[in-house]
């Protein structure tokens, strides 16, 4: 006889750690304004707080694995092996109902908490999160499971075989969008393997990005192609160049100002030092966008149009990434 213990039937389960929850509520005071040399990042040696809180399954009895699905018929279910009546699962989608059982036990259901960001655990790398789950100013939501951001996978942080399996098999990444200038002439294919499309489109960060947004048209053309997805885009730390792009993409999708600022500052939870909305670099981005409109969305769209990104590509990205 197998007796399921946790999660309780009907429970709402958070995938954010206490540190992540606290930072979300107090990011303005915790993300200290400081000078970051984004061209020469160093691992601060601090604890990496960019990993999600696992959902912990416990039971009594002889079962050794949890069967988990996002539907009561257990279509496309996954099996997670545990030991001593316990198993841990990461990377579930936000705001989603799941059904689970152990062997021939009863079936229970729980729902994941619907509060972004959706942190992703990928062994060997850091600062990985889904761009989806955020609400927009017009009441829509950004789709989960399509666009991911994070650190590099092959130099200062090296993805493991387990991490590769997570991105390729669990997440299903189809495009590795590498925006590192330092990778030019050195990297010719994705660490995820030849089956994953590798697009090396270097970018600058902050004021350098505003002054010279190289490869902007090509990058947004890639993001406008439904065949590119799911996409993993990254620089070195997933912080500065990636953060600049993340701000622009979130802005054209209609994220609120506060969520855009928070999303930028969340990198502070990784190993690359604090990022602050009050920093000189980030304020240079806001100042550079200001002439293009009266709202953040208008400014981001205006900037993109002024630098050759087409209306059609912007609309295509919205159609791909926004829920109906």
SERO-4910 file (N, C-alpha, C, O; in steps of 0.05 Angstrom, whole numbers):
BEGIN
 pado doro    nc1    nc2    nc3   cac1   cac2   cac3    cc1    cc2    cc3    oc1    oc2    oc3
  Unk    A     17    -24      0      0      0      0     18     25      0     35     28     17
  Unk    A     13     42    -20     29     67    -22     11     90    -12    -11     93    -21
  Unk    A     22    106      6      7    129     16     22    155      8     45    158     16
  Unk    A      9    172     -8     21    197    -16     20    217      7      0    219     21
  Unk    A     42    232     11     44    251     33     44    280     23     25    295     29
  Unk    A     64    288      8     65    315     -2     73    315    -31     88    298    -40
  Unk    A     63    335    -46     46    358    -39     18    348    -32      9    327    -42
  Unk    A      4    362    -14    -23    355     -7    -41    359    -32    -36    375    -49
  Unk    A    -62    343    -33    -81    345    -55    -93    374    -56   -103    384    -37
  Unk    A    -91    386    -80   -101    413    -84    -83    435    -75    -91    459    -75
  Unk    A    -58    429    -67    -40    449    -57    -30    468    -79    -30    460   -102
  Unk    A    -23    492    -71     -9    511    -89     20    510    -80     27    516    -57
  Unk    A     38    504    -99     66    499    -92     84    521   -105     81    526   -129
  Unk    A    101    533    -89    119    553   -100    145    540   -109    155    521    -97
  Unk    A    156    551   -131    182    541   -140    204    563   -136    225    561   -148
  Unk    A    198    582   -119    217    603   -113    227    599    -84    212    592    -66
  Unk    A    253    603    -80    265    601    -54    257    625    -37    246    645    -48
  Unk    A    261    623    -11    255    646      6    272    670     -2    262    693     -1
  Unk    A    297    666     -9    314    688    -18    303    701    -43    302    726    -45
  Unk    A    294    685    -62    282    696    -86    257    712    -81    252    733    -93
  Unk    A    240    702    -63    215    716    -56    222    743    -43    209    763    -49
  Unk    A    241    742    -25    248    767    -11    260    787    -31    254    811    -29
  Unk    A    277    778    -49    289    796    -68    267    808    -86    268    832    -93
  Unk    A    248    792    -93    226    802   -111    212    826    -98    203    844   -111
  Unk    A    208    824    -72    194    845    -57    212    869    -50    202    891    -45
  Unk    A    238    865    -49    256    886    -40    279    891    -59    301    900    -50
  Unk    A    275    887    -85    297    888   -104    310    916   -105    334    919   -108
  Unk    A    293    937   -102    304    964   -104    326    970    -84    346    983    -90
  Unk    A    322    960    -59    342    965    -38    364    944    -38    386    950    -29
  Unk    A    359    920    -49    379    899    -49    398    900    -72    421    892    -70
  Unk    A    388    910    -95    405    912   -119    419    939   -117    409    960   -125
  Unk    A    443    938   -107    458    963   -102    470    974   -127    482    959   -143
  Unk    A    468   1000   -132    480   1013   -155    510   1011   -153    522   1020   -133
  Unk    A    522   1000   -173    551    997   -172    561    995   -201    546    990   -219
  Unk    A    587    999   -204    600    998   -230    606    968   -236    620    955   -220
  Unk    A    596    958   -258    601    931   -267    617    931   -292    609    944   -312
  Unk    A    640    919   -293    656    916   -317    646    892   -332    657    870   -328
  Unk    A    625    895   -348    612    872   -360    630    858   -380    624    835   -388
  Unk    A    652    871   -389    670    857   -408    690    839   -393    703    822   -406
  Unk    A    692    841   -367    710    825   -352    697    815   -326    706    821   -304
  Unk    A    675    801   -329    660    792   -306    677    772   -290    694    757   -300
  Unk    A    672    771   -264    684    751   -247    662    739   -229    643    752   -221
  Unk    A    664    713   -224    646    700   -205    652    711   -178    675    710   -168
  Unk    A    632    722   -165    636    735   -139    642    716   -117    651    724    -95
  Unk    A    636    690   -122    640    670   -101    617    668    -82    617    652    -63
  Unk    A    597    685    -85    573    684    -69    556    659    -76    559    648    -98
  Unk    A    539    651    -59    521    629    -65    504    636    -89    494    659    -91
  Unk    A    500    617   -107    483    621   -130    454    617   -122    445    595   -116
  Unk    A    440    640   -122    411    639   -115    393    640   -139    369    647   -137
  Unk    A    403    632   -163    387    633   -187    375    606   -194    365    603   -217
  Unk    A    375    587   -176    363    561   -181    335    560   -169    330    572   -148
  Unk    A    317    545   -181    290    544   -170    288    526   -146    305    509   -141
  Unk    A    268    530   -130    262    512   -108    248    487   -119    228    489   -133
  Unk    A    259    463   -113    246    439   -123    219    434   -111    214    442    -88
  Unk    A    202    421   -127    177    411   -116    184    383   -104    194    366   -118
  Unk    A    178    380    -78    186    355    -64    162    337    -61    142    345    -50
  Unk    A    165    313    -71    144    292    -69    153    272    -48    175    262    -48
  Unk    A    135    266    -29    141    246     -9    118    226     -7     95    233    -12
  Unk    A    124    201      0    104    180      3    115    158     21    138    157     27
  Unk    A     96    142     30    103    118     46     96     94     29     75     93     16
  Unk    A    114     74     29    108     49     14    132     43     -4    153     54     -1
  Unk    A    128     23    -21    150     12    -36    156     26    -63    175     19    -76
  Unk    A    140     44    -71    144     57    -97    171     72    -97    180     82    -77
  Unk    A    182     74   -121    208     86   -124    208    110   -143    229    123   -147
  Unk    A    185    116   -156    185    137   -176    158    151   -177    137    138   -173
  Unk    A    159    177   -183    135    193   -186    129    194   -216    146    199   -233
  Unk    A    103    190   -222     93    195   -249     78    221   -249     60    225   -233
  Unk    A     86    239   -267     76    267   -266     67    276   -293     80    271   -313
  Unk    A     44    290   -294     34    300   -320     18    326   -315      9    331   -292
  Unk    A     14    341   -336     -2    365   -334    -31    361   -343    -45    379   -351
  Unk    A    -40    335   -342    -67    328   -349    -75    303   -334    -58    287   -327
  Unk    A   -101    300   -328   -110    278   -311   -108    251   -325   -110    230   -311
  Unk    A   -105    250   -351   -102    225   -366    -74    216   -367    -68    194   -378
  Unk    A    -55    231   -357    -27    225   -357    -15    221   -385      3    205   -389
  Unk    A    -26    237   -404    -14    237   -430     13    250   -429     16    271   -415
  Unk    A     33    239   -442     60    250   -443     72    254   -415     86    273   -409
  Unk    A     65    235   -397     75    237   -369    105    233   -368    117    220   -386
  Unk    A    117    244   -348    146    239   -342    148    223   -317    131    225   -299
  Unk    A    169    208   -315    175    192   -291    200    202   -278    221    204   -291
  Unk    A    199    208   -252    222    218   -237    228    198   -215    212    193   -197
  Unk    A    252    187   -216    260    167   -196    269    180   -171    283    200   -171
  Unk    A    260    169   -148    268    179   -122    281    157   -106    287    136   -116
  Unk    A    284    163    -80    294    142    -62    284    148    -34    280    171    -26
  Unk    A    279    127    -19    269    129      8    244    146     10    241    162     28
  Unk    A    226    142     -9    200    156     -8    201    185    -14    184    200     -5
  Unk    A    221    194    -29    223    223    -35    234    227    -63    252    212    -72
  Unk    A    223    246    -77    233    254   -104    231    284   -107    213    296    -95
  Unk    A    249    296   -122    249    325   -126    246    331   -156    258    317   -173
  Unk    A    231    351   -162    226    359   -190    230    389   -193    221    404   -176
  Unk    A    244    397   -214    248    426   -219    238    432   -247    232    415   -263
  Unk    A    236    458   -252    230    469   -279    201    465   -288    196    465   -312
  Unk    A    183    461   -270    155    460   -278    145    488   -286    156    508   -277
  Unk    A    125    489   -303    114    514   -311     99    528   -289     88    515   -271
  Unk    A     98    554   -290     83    570   -270     53    568   -275     44    565   -297
  Unk    A     38    570   -253      8    572   -255     -4    549   -270    -24    552   -284
  Unk    A      6    525   -265     -2    501   -281    -11    479   -262      3    474   -241
  Unk    A    -33    466   -268    -42    443   -252    -27    418   -261    -24    413   -285
  Unk    A    -19    402   -242     -5    377   -247    -18    354   -232    -29    358   -210
  Unk    A    -17    330   -243    -28    306   -231     -4    287   -226     14    285   -243
  Unk    A     -5    273   -203     18    255   -197      9    230   -182    -12    230   -169
  Unk    A     25    210   -184     20    185   -170     47    170   -167     67    177   -180
  Unk    A     47    150   -151     70    133   -147     61    104   -151     45     94   -135
  Unk    A     70     91   -172     61     64   -178     31     63   -181     20     78   -197
  Unk    A     18     45   -167    -11     42   -169    -26     58   -148    -49     50   -141
  Unk    A    -15     80   -137    -27     95   -116    -51    111   -126    -58    110   -149
  Unk    A    -64    124   -108    -84    144   -115    -71    166   -131    -46    168   -133
  Unk    A    -87    183   -144    -77    205   -159    -83    231   -144   -105    235   -134
  Unk    A    -62    248   -142    -66    274   -130    -59    296   -150    -46    291   -170
  Unk    A    -69    320   -144    -63    343   -161    -53    366   -144    -60    369   -121
  Unk    A    -37    383   -156    -28    408   -144    -25    428   -166    -24    421   -190
  Unk    A    -22    454   -159    -18    475   -178      7    491   -170     11    496   -147
  Unk    A     23    497   -190     46    513   -184     38    543   -182     21    552   -196
  Unk    A     52    556   -164     46    585   -159     51    601   -185     70    596   -200
  Unk    A     34    620   -190     35    635   -215     48    663   -210     37    684   -216
  Unk    A     73    662   -201     88    686   -196    115    684   -210    131    667   -202
  Unk    A    120    701   -231    146    699   -244    168    712   -227    162    727   -209
  Unk    A    193    705   -234    202    691   -258    201    661   -254    199    651   -232
  Unk    A    202    647   -276    205    618   -276    235    612   -278    246    612   -300
  Unk    A    247    608   -255    275    600   -255    279    572   -266    261    555   -262
  Unk    A    301    567   -280    306    542   -292    333    531   -282    353    545   -282
  Unk    A    333    506   -273    358    493   -264    370    479   -288    358    460   -299
  Unk    A    394    487   -295    410    474   -316    438    469   -304    452    488   -298
  Unk    A    445    444   -301    469    437   -287    494    448   -301    498    444   -325
  Unk    A    510    463   -287    535    474   -297    534    503   -304    555    516   -306
  Unk    A    510    514   -308    508    542   -315    490    557   -295    479    545   -277
  Unk    A    487    583   -300    473    599   -279    455    620   -292    456    625   -316
  Unk    A    438    632   -275    422    655   -283    403    649   -306    398    666   -323
  Unk    A    392    624   -306    375    616   -328    346    620   -320    337    611   -298
  Unk    A    331    633   -337    302    636   -331    286    639   -357    297    648   -378
  Unk    A    261    632   -355    242    634   -377    233    663   -379    227    676   -359
  Unk    A    232    673   -404    222    700   -408    191    701   -405    180    722   -403
  Unk    A    178    678   -404    149    677   -402    139    678   -373    154    677   -354
  Unk    A    113    681   -371     99    681   -345     92    709   -336     75    712   -318
  Unk    A    105    730   -347    100    757   -339     74    767   -351     67    761   -374
  Unk    A     59    783   -336     35    796   -347     42    821   -361     62    834   -355
  Unk    A     25    829   -380     30    853   -395     10    874   -386    -10    868   -372
  Unk    A     15    899   -395     -3    921   -386    -31    919   -396    -49    930   -384
  Unk    A    -35    904   -418    -62    901   -429    -76    876   -419    -96    868   -430
  Unk    A    -64    862   -399    -77    840   -387    -70    813   -399    -82    792   -391
  Unk    A    -52    812   -418    -44    787   -430    -20    776   -415    -11    788   -395
  Unk    A    -10    753   -423     13    741   -411     33    732   -432     25    726   -454
  Unk    A     58    732   -425     79    722   -443     80    692   -440     81    681   -417
  Unk    A     80    678   -462     80    649   -462    105    638   -449    127    648   -453
  Unk    A    102    617   -434    124    602   -423    134    581   -443    119    572   -461
  Unk    A    159    574   -440    169    551   -455    180    558   -483    185    540   -499
  Unk    A    183    584   -489    192    591   -516    219    606   -516    236    600   -532
  Unk    A    222    625   -498    246    642   -498    259    641   -471    247    647   -450
  Unk    A    284    633   -471    300    630   -446    325    647   -448    337    650   -469
  Unk    A    333    657   -425    358    672   -423    376    660   -401    366    648   -382
  Unk    A    402    664   -403    420    654   -383    449    659   -389    455    675   -407
  Unk    A    466    645   -375    495    649   -379    505    632   -403    490    617   -414
  Unk    A    530    637   -409    543    621   -430    546    592   -420    541    586   -396
  Unk    A    553    574   -438    554    546   -432    581    533   -435    584    509   -430
  Unk    A    602    549   -444    626    535   -454    652    547   -445    673    538   -454
  Unk    A    652    568   -428    678    580   -422    680    584   -391    690    566   -377
  Unk    A    671    607   -381    672    612   -353    653    595   -337    657    589   -313
  Unk    A    631    587   -350    613    567   -339    610    545   -360    607    551   -384
  Unk    A    612    520   -352    612    498   -371    588    479   -365    586    468   -343
  Unk    A    570    477   -384    547    460   -380    555    431   -379    573    422   -393
  Unk    A    542    415   -362    547    387   -359    529    371   -378    512    382   -391
  Unk    A    534    345   -379    517    328   -396    489    328   -386    470    328   -402
  Unk    A    485    329   -359    458    332   -348    445    358   -357    421    359   -363
  Unk    A    461    380   -357    451    405   -366    443    405   -395    423    417   -402
  Unk    A    459    392   -411    453    390   -440    426    375   -443    410    383   -459
  Unk    A    423    354   -428    398    339   -430    374    356   -422    353    355   -434
  Unk    A    378    373   -402    356    391   -393    348    409   -416    324    412   -422
  Unk    A    368    423   -428    361    442   -449    352    429   -475    334    440   -488
  Unk    A    363    406   -482    355    394   -507    330    377   -505    313    379   -522
  Unk    A    328    361   -484    306    341   -483    283    352   -466    260    349   -474
  Unk    A    288    364   -443    267    374   -426    256    400   -436    231    403   -439
  Unk    A    273    419   -442    265    445   -451    260    446   -481    243    461   -491
  Unk    A    275    430   -496    271    428   -525    283    450   -541    272    458   -562
  Unk    A    306    462   -532    318    484   -546    324    477   -575    336    456   -581
  Unk    A    317    495   -593    322    491   -622    343    511   -632    356    506   -652
  Unk    A    346    534   -618    365    554   -627    381    564   -603    370    572   -583
  Unk    A    407    564   -607    426    576   -588    434    603   -600    450    604   -619
  Unk    A    423    624   -588    429    652   -597    451    663   -580    446    671   -557
  Unk    A    475    664   -590    499    672   -575    505    701   -583    511    707   -606
  Unk    A    504    719   -563    508    748   -569    535    758   -559    539    781   -553
  Unk    A    554    739   -555    581    746   -546    600    754   -569    603    738   -588
  Unk    A    611    778   -568    631    785   -587    656    768   -584    670    763   -604
  Unk    A    662    761   -560    687    745   -555    686    717   -566    706    703   -566
  Unk    A    662    708   -575    660    682   -586    667    681   -616    670    660   -627
  Unk    A    668    704   -628    674    706   -657    702    694   -663    722    701   -650
  Unk    A    703    676   -682    728    663   -689    736    640   -671    756    627   -675
  Unk    A    720    635   -649    727    615   -630    705    593   -628    711    570   -624
  Unk    A    680    601   -630    658    583   -627    643    581   -654    635    601   -665
  Unk    A    640    557   -663    626    553   -689    602    535   -687    587    533   -707
  Unk    A    597    523   -664    572    508   -661    564    508   -632    580    514   -614
  Unk    A    539    502   -627    528    503   -599    540    480   -583    543    458   -593
  Unk    A    545    485   -557    552    464   -539    530    443   -536    534    421   -526
  Unk    A    506    450   -545    483    431   -544    483    411   -566    467    393   -566
  Unk    A    501    414   -586    504    395   -607    496    406   -634    483    427   -636
  Unk    A    503    392   -655    498    402   -682    468    403   -689    461    417   -708
  Unk    A    452    388   -675    423    389   -681    410    415   -673    388    421   -682
  Unk    A    424    430   -656    413    456   -647    425    478   -665    449    479   -669
  Unk    A    408    495   -676    417    517   -693    434    536   -676    427    544   -654
  Unk    A    457    543   -687    476    561   -673    476    588   -689    483    589   -712
  Unk    A    468    609   -675    468    636   -687    485    654   -670    478    661   -648
  Unk    A    508    662   -681    527    680   -668    522    708   -678    531    715   -700
  Unk    A    509    724   -662    502    751   -669    510    770   -646    493    778   -630
  Unk    A    535    778   -645    546    793   -623    531    819   -618    521    832   -637
  Unk    A    529    827   -593    516    852   -585    533    867   -565    550    855   -551
  Unk    A    528    892   -562    539    908   -540    519    909   -517    498    898   -518
  Unk    A    527    923   -496    509    927   -473    507    957   -467    525    973   -473
  Unk    A    485    964   -455    481    991   -444    486   1013   -464    475   1012   -486
  Unk    A    502   1034   -457    505   1057   -475    518   1049   -501    512   1061   -522
  Unk    A    535   1028   -501    547   1019   -526    526   1007   -544    528   1009   -569
  Unk    A    507    993   -533    485    982   -548    468   1004   -561    462   1003   -585
  Unk    A    462   1025   -545    446   1047   -556    460   1061   -578    448   1068   -598
  Unk    A    486   1065   -575    502   1079   -595    506   1062   -620    508   1073   -642
  Unk    A    508   1036   -617    515   1019   -640    502    991   -636    516    972   -629
  Unk    A    477    989   -643    462    964   -639    468    944   -662    450    939   -678
  Unk    A    492    934   -662    500    916   -684    483    890   -683    475    881   -662
  Unk    A    478    880   -707    463    855   -711    434    856   -700    422    835   -696
  Unk    A    424    880   -696    397    883   -685    376    871   -705    358    856   -697
  Unk    A    378    879   -730    359    869   -750    359    839   -752    339    826   -753
  Unk    A    384    827   -753    386    799   -756    375    784   -732    363    763   -734
  Unk    A    380    795   -708    370    782   -683    340    782   -682    328    762   -675
  Unk    A    328    805   -689    299    806   -688    286    790   -711    263    781   -708
  Unk    A    300    787   -733    290    770   -755    289    741   -745    270    726   -751
  Unk    A    310    733   -730    311    706   -719    288    702   -699    274    681   -700
  Unk    A    283    721   -682    262    719   -662    234    721   -675    215    712   -662
  Unk    A    232    731   -699    207    733   -713    200    707   -727    178    705   -738
  Unk    A    218    688   -728    214    663   -742    204    641   -723    219    634   -705
  Unk    A    180    632   -726    169    611   -707    186    586   -707    186    572   -687
  Unk    A    201    580   -728    217    556   -729    242    558   -711    255    538   -706
  Unk    A    248    582   -701    271    585   -684    266    574   -656    285    567   -642
  Unk    A    241    572   -647    235    567   -619    233    537   -613    227    521   -630
  Unk    A    239    532   -587    248    549   -565    277    559   -569    294    545   -580
  Unk    A    282    583   -560    307    597   -563    320    600   -536    307    607   -516
  Unk    A    346    595   -534    362    602   -511    382    623   -519    399    619   -536
  Unk    A    379    648   -508    398    669   -515    415    677   -491    405    677   -468
  Unk    A    440    684   -497    459    688   -475    482    704   -484    489    705   -508
  Unk    A    495    716   -465    522    728   -469    541    712   -451    542    688   -453
  Unk    A    556    726   -434    575    712   -415    559    704   -390    558    681   -383
  Unk    A    548    724   -377    534    719   -352    504    719   -354    490    713   -334
  Unk    A    493    725   -377    464    728   -380    455    752   -365    432    753   -355
  Unk    A    472    772   -364    468    795   -346    465    822   -360    444    835   -357
  Unk    A    485    829   -376    486    857   -386    478    859   -415    458    873   -421
  Unk    A    492    845   -433    482    845   -461    455    831   -462    436    840   -475
  Unk    A    453    808   -448    428    794   -447    406    811   -433    383    811   -441
  Unk    A    414    825   -412    395    842   -398    385    865   -415    362    873   -412
  Unk    A    403    876   -432    394    898   -449    374    888   -469    353    900   -474
  Unk    A    379    864   -481    360    852   -500    334    845   -485    312    849   -495
  Unk    A    337    834   -461    313    826   -446    295    849   -440    271    846   -442
  Unk    A    307    872   -434    291    896   -430    276    904   -455    252    910   -453
  Unk    A    289    905   -477    276    913   -503    254    893   -510    232    902   -518
  Unk    A    259    867   -509    239    847   -516    215    849   -498    192    849   -507
  Unk    A    220    850   -472    198    853   -453    182    878   -457    157    878   -454
  Unk    A    195    900   -465    182    925   -469    163    924   -493    140    933   -492
  Unk    A    172    912   -515    155    911   -539    131    892   -535    111    894   -548
  Unk    A    135    873   -516    113    855   -509     93    867   -490     71    857   -487
  Unk    A    101    889   -477     82    903   -460     84    898   -431     65    903   -416
  Unk    A    107    888   -421    111    885   -393    110    912   -379    116    932   -390
  Unk    A    101    912   -354    100    936   -338    128    946   -333    147    931   -333
  Unk    A    130    972   -327    157    984   -321    169    970   -297    193    964   -298
  Unk    A    154    966   -276    165    954   -252    175    926   -257    196    918   -247
  Unk    A    160    910   -273    169    883   -279    194    883   -296    212    865   -293
  Unk    A    196    901   -315    220    904   -331    245    910   -314    266    898   -319
  Unk    A    242    928   -296    264    935   -278    272    911   -260    295    906   -256
  Unk    A    251    898   -249    256    875   -232    270    853   -248    290    841   -238
  Unk    A    261    847   -272    273    826   -288    302    832   -293    318    813   -293
  Unk    A    309    857   -298    337    864   -301    353    859   -275    375    848   -276
  Unk    A    342    866   -253    356    864   -227    358    836   -217    375    830   -199
  Unk    A    342    817   -227    343    790   -217    370    776   -221    376    757   -208
  Unk    A    385    786   -240    412    775   -244    429    777   -218    448    762   -214
  Unk    A    421    796   -200    435    799   -175    435    773   -158    452    770   -140
  Unk    A    416    755   -164    414    730   -149    434    709   -160    437    688   -147
  Unk    A    447    714   -182    466    695   -193    494    701   -181    496    712   -159
  Unk    A    515    694   -195    542    696   -184    558    719   -196    582    721   -192
  Unk    A    544    737   -210    559    758   -225    557    785   -213    563    805   -226
  Unk    A    549    788   -188    547    814   -175    520    827   -179    504    817   -195
  Unk    A    515    849   -165    489    862   -165    485    877   -191    504    887   -204
  Unk    A    460    879   -200    451    896   -222    429    914   -211    411    904   -198
  Unk    A    431    940   -217    411    959   -206    400    976   -228    415    985   -246
  Unk    A    375    982   -226    361   1001   -244    374   1029   -241    371   1046   -259
  Unk    A    387   1034   -219    399   1060   -214    428   1062   -223    442   1082   -219
  Unk    A    438   1041   -235    466   1041   -244    470   1058   -269    450   1063   -284
  Unk    A    494   1068   -273    500   1086   -295    493   1073   -322    482   1085   -340
  Unk    A    501   1047   -325    497   1034   -350    468   1031   -357    459   1036   -380
  Unk    A    452   1022   -338    424   1017   -343    409   1044   -348    392   1045   -365
  Unk    A    416   1064   -333    404   1090   -337    411   1102   -365    395   1117   -376
  Unk    A    434   1094   -375    441   1103   -402    422   1090   -423    416   1103   -443
  Unk    A    414   1066   -418    394   1053   -436    368   1068   -436    357   1074   -456
  Unk    A    358   1074   -412    333   1088   -409    334   1115   -422    316   1124   -436
  Unk    A    357   1129   -418    360   1156   -430    361   1154   -461    351   1171   -475
  Unk    A    374   1133   -471    376   1130   -500    350   1124   -513    346   1130   -536
  Unk    A    332   1111   -499    306   1104   -510    286   1127   -507    266   1128   -522
  Unk    A    291   1145   -489    271   1166   -482    261   1182   -506    238   1189   -507
  Unk    A    278   1190   -525    268   1206   -547    248   1193   -566    236   1206   -582
  Unk    A    245   1167   -563    229   1152   -582    199   1149   -575    184   1136   -590
  Unk    A    190   1161   -553    162   1158   -546    156   1167   -518    174   1177   -504
  Unk    A    131   1165   -510    123   1173   -483    120   1150   -464    121   1154   -439
  Unk    A    116   1126   -474    114   1102   -457    138   1084   -463    151   1087   -484
  Unk    A    144   1066   -444    166   1047   -448    162   1031   -474    181   1027   -489
  Unk    A    138   1021   -478    133   1005   -502    137   1022   -527    150   1012   -546
  Unk    A    127   1046   -528    131   1063   -551    160   1069   -556    169   1069   -579
  Unk    A    175   1073   -535    204   1079   -538    219   1056   -549    236   1059   -566
  Unk    A    213   1032   -539    227   1008   -549    220   1003   -578    238    997   -594
  Unk    A    195   1005   -585    187   1001   -613    200   1023   -631    210   1016   -652
  Unk    A    199   1047   -622    211   1069   -638    240   1065   -642    250   1070   -664
  Unk    A    255   1057   -622    283   1052   -624    288   1030   -645    306   1032   -662
  Unk    A    273   1008   -643    277    986   -662    271    994   -690    287    988   -709
  Unk    A    250   1008   -694    243   1017   -721    264   1036   -733    271   1034   -756
  Unk    A    274   1053   -716    294   1073   -724    321   1059   -732    337   1071   -746
  Unk    A    325   1034   -722    349   1020   -728    344    996   -747    360    977   -747
  Unk    A    323    998   -762    319    979   -784    303    954   -779    300    938   -797
  Unk    A    293    950   -754    276    927   -749    248    933   -760    238    955   -757
  Unk    A    237    914   -774    212    920   -788    188    917   -769    188    903   -749
  Unk    A    166    931   -776    141    928   -762    132    900   -763    121    889   -743
  Unk    A    135    887   -786    127    859   -789    141    840   -770    129    822   -759
  Unk    A    167    845   -765    181    828   -747    173    833   -718    171    814   -702
  Unk    A    168    857   -711    158    863   -684    132    850   -679    127    838   -658
  Unk    A    113    852   -698     87    840   -695     89    809   -694     74    796   -680
  Unk    A    107    798   -710    111    769   -710    120    759   -683    110    739   -673
  Unk    A    139    774   -671    149    766   -644    126    768   -624    123    750   -607
  Unk    A    110    788   -625     87    790   -607     68    767   -611     58    756   -592
  Unk    A     63    760   -636     44    738   -642     55    711   -631     39    694   -622
  Unk    A     81    708   -633     93    683   -623     93    682   -593     87    661   -582
  Unk    A    100    703   -580    106    703   -551     83    711   -533     84    705   -509
  Unk    A     62    723   -543     40    731   -526     17    712   -528      9    703   -550
  Unk    A      6    705   -505    -19    689   -504    -42    704   -516    -43    729   -516
  Unk    A    -61    690   -527    -85    703   -540   -102    716   -518   -122    728   -525
***
